[in-house]
């Protein structure tokens, strides 16, 4: 991503990301999966509720796809 975008865009994106104050309180059916090894968005900075993927990183949708699919299917089947 860094090589594909200008410095101006990356500065804008990082500034807005760091200042964003998302409010998910109205999303009662939100299911947040987060990687325990995500260096881009460290799990220590993630507010509850969430379900973690052990050793999942920022690209876990590619290298942990089966685990993610299992968790999502399990969550869907219990609702």
Backbone torsions as a table, in degrees:
resi	resn	phi	psi	omega
1	UNK	NA	-40.0	-178.2
2	UNK	-61.3	-38.8	-179.1
3	UNK	-75.7	-21.2	-175.0
4	UNK	-93.6	-9.0	-176.6
5	UNK	-127.7	155.9	179.4
6	UNK	-72.1	160.0	176.6
7	UNK	-61.7	-36.2	179.4
8	UNK	-61.4	-44.5	178.0
9	UNK	-64.3	-45.2	-178.4
10	UNK	-63.2	-39.3	176.8
11	UNK	-63.2	-43.6	178.4
12	UNK	-61.0	-47.6	-176.8
13	UNK	-62.9	-46.7	-179.3
14	UNK	-65.6	-39.5	178.5
15	UNK	-63.3	-47.4	-178.7
16	UNK	-68.6	-35.5	177.2
17	UNK	-65.1	-42.8	-178.3
18	UNK	-71.4	-25.6	-179.5
19	UNK	-93.2	-10.0	-175.8
20	UNK	-65.4	132.0	178.9
21	UNK	-120.8	72.8	-177.1
22	UNK	-65.2	139.6	178.1
23	UNK	-117.1	108.6	-178.7
24	UNK	-102.8	12.2	-173.9
25	UNK	-61.8	-26.9	-178.9
26	UNK	-87.6	-3.3	-178.9
27	UNK	-98.1	81.5	-175.6
28	UNK	-72.2	-13.9	179.5
29	UNK	-110.6	21.4	178.6
30	UNK	-70.1	132.8	174.8
31	UNK	-123.6	108.6	-174.4
32	UNK	-104.2	116.5	172.4
33	UNK	-100.0	135.1	-179.0
34	UNK	-141.0	138.8	180.0
35	UNK	-76.0	135.5	-179.6
36	UNK	-70.2	-14.8	-177.8
37	UNK	-120.7	30.8	-180.0
38	UNK	-78.4	111.7	-179.5
39	UNK	-82.4	-24.1	179.5
40	UNK	-71.5	-46.7	176.6
41	UNK	-126.3	85.8	-176.1
42	UNK	-56.4	138.9	-176.6
43	UNK	-60.7	-26.4	179.2
44	UNK	-65.0	-19.6	-180.0
45	UNK	-97.0	2.3	-175.9
46	UNK	-95.1	128.4	178.6
47	UNK	-82.3	157.2	179.0
48	UNK	-73.8	159.8	-3.6
49	UNK	-90.7	148.3	174.2
50	UNK	-155.7	161.4	175.7
51	UNK	-117.8	130.5	-175.4
52	UNK	-97.1	152.3	173.9
53	UNK	-107.1	114.7	-178.2
54	UNK	-57.5	128.0	-178.4
55	UNK	61.4	15.6	176.2
56	UNK	-74.3	137.5	177.6
57	UNK	-114.8	-166.0	-175.6
58	UNK	-66.6	-21.2	-179.6
59	UNK	-108.0	27.1	-175.7
60	UNK	-65.4	-18.9	176.6
61	UNK	-64.1	-20.4	177.3
62	UNK	-94.4	-47.0	-173.7
63	UNK	-98.0	-1.4	176.0
64	UNK	-132.6	27.0	-173.9
65	UNK	-57.0	-41.3	-178.0
66	UNK	-64.8	-43.3	178.7
67	UNK	-63.7	-43.2	179.0
68	UNK	-62.8	-45.7	179.3
69	UNK	-59.8	-42.8	179.5
70	UNK	-61.2	-44.5	-179.5
71	UNK	-64.9	-42.2	179.8
72	UNK	-65.8	-45.5	179.5
73	UNK	-63.2	-38.2	177.5
74	UNK	-64.3	-42.8	179.0
75	UNK	-64.4	-42.7	-179.8
76	UNK	-64.3	-40.1	-176.7
77	UNK	-70.6	-19.0	-179.5
78	UNK	-92.8	-2.8	-178.6
79	UNK	-99.9	NA	NA
